[in-house]
């Protein structure tokens, strides 16, 4: 059985049990403890589960880790998504890039490009400040320290008057911003 097949099965098991021990995974798949440990590391490093002492714990669907925790996960998938998104960015355009660890990777890829970026993400702004271009417009408001973005009714009004060639948004950020503004 390949690692991908095991990971698929581990996800299924996690949905039933919520917590799995590395030694139990080794026995279940009839693999070495080190192989099971590599599966645990792969799942936690790609954000598919949380690594805990002795094994894995299922991610809670309503408890997304904060930005700094997610930023520690260096998933190749995030890089691939950012590379695909980069294809939609062209010189001399104005784009919106929302807060997201994946979109932060996009900012790394477009740094130095001749365009204008509007964002409410502190981390995107910091990333884009590494070069003279692109131009950056940071939306103001109250800071959500846990998820590292700003929000305000004034910023929403400003966005309504702006036009973007492309807007890059993360689903979790949309959910979080909507909740804050409604609150």
N, C-alpha and C positions, 0 to 999 in steps of 0.2 A: 504494500500500500504506500502511495506517495504521501509526502507531507501535506500537499493540498487536499488530498482525500481525508487524511486524518483531521486536518483543521476543520473541514466541513462537518465531520462527525463530532468533533469536540464542540463545535457551535451548537449542534443539535442536543448534545448531552447537557451543555450549559443551560440551554433553554428549559430543560427539565429539572436540573438539580441546583442551578445557580452557583455552585462551588465544586471544583474538582481538584483533587490532589495529584501532583505530578507522579507519585509512585502508583496511584490507581490508574492513571493514563498509560503508564508503562505496562502494567499488567493487562489492562483492557485490550491494548493493541499488540501485546506480546513484542514489545520493543525495549531497548535499553533505557535506563533512567535518563542518561544523557540525551538520547534522542527525544524523549518526552519533554525534557527540560528545554531543548531547542524549539520544540513546538510551542511551549508555554511562552518563551521569549519572543518568538515570532508573532504570536497572537497579541501579546501585550504591546510590543513595539509598533504594531500596525493599528492599535486602538480597537481591536476586535474583542478584547476582554481585559480585565484588570489583573495584574500579577499581584498575588498576595503570598505571604509566607507559606511555602509548601505547595503552591499550585496557582489556580486561576479562579477568578470570580466573574460572573456575568456582568456586563455593563448594564446599568439601570437605564431604561429607555427615557425616563424623565429626569435623569440626573447626569447631564453632560458635564464632563470635567471642565474646569475653567481654562481660559486661554493659555496661561503659562504651562499648565499640565499638558494640554494638547500640543503645545509648541515643542515639547520634548520628544514627541513621537515623530521620528524622521521616516515617514512612510514613502516608499517609492511611488505609490499611487498619488500622493499629494503632488509630487514633482511632475508626474505625467499629466495630471489635470491642469496644473499651472502651465505646462508647455502647450497643451491644446488651447487653453484660454488665450495665451500670448498671440496665437494666430489671428485673433479678432482685434488686436490692437495695431493701429497704424499711425504713422507720423501725422502731426498737426490735428489730431482729433482730441475731443474731450470725453473722458471716461470716468465713471464712478466705480470705485473699488471698495466694497464693504469690508468689515472686520472678519477675518478668518485666518487660520494658520495656513491653509492652502493658498489663499489670496496673498498672504505675506510672501509666499514663494513666487507668486506672479510678479509682485513688486520687485523682487530681486532680479527677475529676468528682464524687466522693462526699464530698470534703472539706467539713466543716461539717454533715454529716448526723448525725441522732441515732440512732446504732447503735454496736455494738461490733465491732471488727475484730481478728482474731488473724492474725499474720503472722510469718514468719521472714525477711522481706526488710528489709534495712537501708534501702533506698531508699523502699519503701512507707511505712515508719515515718516517715522524714524528711518525705515528702510529706504524710502525714496529720497531722503536727504543726503544719501551717500555720494550723490553726484549733482552737478549744477542743474541738470534736467532729469526728469520732467518738472514742469511747474506743478506745485501742490497747493490745493485749497483744502484746508482742514476745517470741517464743520464744527462749530462750537456747541456748547451746552454743558449739561451735567455729565460727569465722567462715571461710567460704570467701571469701577476698578477691577472687579473680578474678570470681566470679559473684555476690558481695555478698549472701550469705544465711548464716544460722546453722543448725546441725544438731547433734542429739544424740539418744541413745537416750532420755534423760529427756524430751526434747520430744515424741518419738513416744509415749511412755507417757502424757504429759499430753493429747495429741491424742486418744488412744483413749478418754479419760474425758470429752471435750467433745462437744457437739452443735452443729452449725452449720446454719443455714437454707440457706446456699449456700457451696460451696467453689470458688474459682477457682484453677485450677492450669495451669501451662504445661508442655507435654510435655517440653521440654528440661530444665526444672528438676526434674521428676520423675526423669528418667533420671540426671541429675547427682547428686541427693540419694541415690537408691538405690545408685549406684556407691560413693559416699563411705561410706555406712553399712555396706555389705557388705565394703568394703576392710579 
